[in-house]
Amino acid sequence: MVGSLKTGIYNNSRDVKGSVMKIQQLETFAVRNPKPGEGGPGFLFVKLISDSGIVGYGEVYCLPFSPPVAELMVKDIAERFVIGNSPFEIERLWHRVFASGYTQHPDVSVLAILSGLEMACWDIVGKETGKPVYELLGGKVRERLRSYTYLYPEPQDSEDVYTSAELGAKRAAEFVQQGFTAVKFDPVGPYTSFDPRQLSLESLDLSERYTKAVREAVGGRADLLLGTHGQMTPDSAVRLAKRLEPCDPLWLEEPTGPANAAAMARVARATSIPIASGERLSTKWDFHALLSQEAVAIVQMNLGRCGGLLEAKKITALAEAHYAQIAPHLYCGPIVGAANIQLASCSPNFLILEGIRDWSGFHAEILDKPIQWEDGYVIPSTEPGLGVELNETVARQNPYQALGVHLNPLESGEYR
């Protein structure tokens, strides 16, 4: 599904005398992902056009609404706060949207929409000034960015890569052979609507066996990233961590749900494994709660939800003050990925980027020019703005009109 919103030309449009640039038009692209298990079933991209014809792209992450509704929500916020305003006034845009509806409180739906629109504004600003966004946020401090991938199934698999320790170990070794120095997997299994839970002995045993097999397969060539999803109570997470500590994982991700930083801090104090979290949070205030309680060592903001690039830069500074590192989250499309690259390039406390495999496949097809990946590292683009352009032909050829949402837990409370 593709939607658009247009306005007339404004009297104060940018002209040769230097009048202020204005956003004139919005278009949305709800795009179906042909490989729904690799980044989600679909992506929601936004396109802003200035009155001088400059195009900026952004991406909205994981709205808990069906695509037709989500597009209407984007258009509503854009019409009230973006159209007719300058893309350079990002701080003003941010606070107007954040305070709308008399909330002034982190709201993942509003903040996801704001993130996508803010991202597109930065793309326009970069193109107008002829600079990559990282040059406008402090300047590049890295020439290449370490990346990781989840372990994914292949068509020929006769077993489930997420439950077969042997297949998981084989797949991890294959990714390391490609150049990856870190791989991620969820040793606990699917999450449900009834999490957090106390893991069963069966689940603990499988998690331990799986993680040991992957460690044996990759040896010291790669870090192991344990991508749990808030399934556990604090005590259960500690039980799991004690079993997995001998495998020396780089992190244990979101061991408890995102709403209680104190509970996650209990886990952090009880294990030597660094705790990572943040994909379901938004704004500096959510992340302040995690960092101030020493609940995390690694911050995983998703730039399509946390509030956009400028807010992510502020969160990164908060993390730096707590000697925490950032590992931007990416279980979505490549426009968020491009924004992650801009942030990572100018952040001294960057650790590693999440990618979908090696940034190939549909994540490359949906862009005019794919993100550059070499031997486990992303090479930041030197092009102005976000450094990527949406392939609108491919986007229109893959409309996403499903009534479901990006990610869903199992609706049963009975799981291992």
JOLIN-V842418 format. One record per backbone hydrogen bond with DSSP energy under -1.0 kcal/mol. NH is the residue of the N-H (numbers start at 1). CO is the residue of the C=O. E is the energy in kcal/mol with one decimal. If there is no record, write none. Layout:
nh;co;e
NH;CO;E
NH;CO;E
//
This chain:
nh;co;e
3;28;-1.5
5;26;-3.0
13;10;-1.6
18;15;-2.4
23;85;-2.5
24;49;-2.9
25;49;-1.7
26;5;-2.6
27;47;-2.3
28;3;-3.2
29;45;-2.6
30;1;-2.7
31;43;-3.1
32;398;-3.3
33;41;-2.8
38;35;-2.3
43;31;-2.8
45;29;-2.8
46;58;-2.3
47;27;-2.7
48;56;-2.9
49;25;-2.3
50;54;-2.6
51;22;-2.4
53;50;-2.0
56;48;-2.7
58;46;-2.3
60;44;-2.7
61;304;-2.4
65;63;-1.3
70;66;-2.6
71;67;-2.6
72;68;-1.5
73;69;-2.1
74;70;-2.2
75;71;-2.3
76;72;-2.1
77;73;-2.0
78;74;-2.6
79;75;-2.7
80;76;-1.6
81;77;-2.3
82;78;-2.2
83;78;-2.6
84;23;-3.3
85;82;-2.4
89;86;-1.1
90;88;-1.6
93;89;-2.3
94;90;-2.7
95;91;-2.1
96;92;-2.0
97;93;-2.2
98;94;-2.7
99;95;-1.8
102;99;-1.3
104;98;-1.1
111;107;-3.1
112;108;-1.7
113;109;-2.0
114;110;-2.7
115;111;-2.4
116;112;-2.0
117;113;-2.2
118;114;-3.1
119;115;-2.4
120;116;-1.7
121;117;-1.9
122;118;-2.2
123;119;-1.9
124;120;-2.0
125;121;-2.8
126;122;-2.8
127;123;-2.0
128;124;-2.8
129;125;-2.1
130;126;-1.2
131;126;-2.2
133;385;-2.0
135;132;-1.3
136;133;-1.1
139;134;-2.9
141;345;-3.6
145;378;-2.7
147;376;-2.2
148;353;-2.3
151;184;-1.6
157;154;-2.0
163;160;-1.6
164;160;-2.6
168;164;-2.8
169;165;-2.2
170;166;-1.9
171;167;-2.8
172;168;-2.3
173;169;-2.1
174;170;-1.8
175;171;-2.1
176;172;-2.2
177;173;-2.0
178;174;-1.2
179;176;-1.1
180;175;-1.9
183;223;-2.0
184;149;-2.4
185;225;-2.0
193;410;-2.8
195;192;-1.4
197;231;-3.1
204;200;-2.5
205;201;-2.6
206;202;-2.3
207;203;-2.5
208;204;-2.3
209;205;-2.7
210;206;-2.9
211;207;-2.4
212;208;-2.2
213;209;-2.0
214;210;-2.2
215;211;-2.4
216;212;-2.4
217;213;-1.8
218;214;-2.0
219;215;-2.3
221;218;-2.2
223;181;-2.6
225;183;-2.5
226;251;-2.3
227;185;-2.6
228;226;-1.4
230;254;-2.8
232;255;-1.2
233;197;-1.6
237;233;-2.5
238;234;-2.0
239;235;-2.1
240;236;-2.4
241;237;-2.8
242;238;-2.4
243;239;-1.3
244;240;-1.7
245;241;-1.7
247;244;-1.7
248;245;-2.1
250;224;-2.4
252;274;-2.4
253;226;-3.1
254;276;-3.6
264;260;-1.5
265;261;-2.2
266;262;-1.4
267;263;-1.2
268;264;-2.3
269;265;-2.2
276;252;-1.9
277;298;-1.7
281;278;-1.7
283;306;-2.6
287;283;-1.6
288;284;-2.1
289;285;-1.6
290;286;-1.2
291;287;-2.7
292;288;-3.0
293;289;-1.1
294;291;-1.4
295;290;-2.7
297;275;-3.1
298;275;-1.7
299;325;-3.3
300;277;-2.6
305;302;-2.1
306;302;-2.9
312;308;-2.1
313;309;-2.2
314;310;-1.8
315;311;-2.4
316;312;-2.5
317;313;-1.8
318;314;-2.1
319;315;-2.5
320;316;-2.4
321;317;-2.0
323;320;-1.6
324;319;-3.0
325;297;-2.3
326;349;-2.2
327;299;-3.0
329;301;-2.1
337;333;-1.2
338;334;-2.2
339;335;-2.1
340;336;-2.8
341;337;-1.9
342;338;-1.8
343;339;-2.3
344;340;-3.1
345;341;-2.2
347;344;-1.2
350;347;-1.5
351;326;-2.9
353;146;-2.7
354;328;-1.4
355;148;-2.0
359;356;-1.7
363;360;-1.0
364;361;-1.5
365;361;-2.1
366;362;-2.3
367;364;-1.3
368;389;-2.8
374;377;-3.4
377;374;-1.6
378;145;-3.0
379;372;-2.4
385;131;-2.6
387;384;-1.0
391;366;-3.2
392;390;-1.2
395;391;-2.1
396;392;-2.4
397;393;-1.4
400;30;-2.2
410;191;-2.4
//
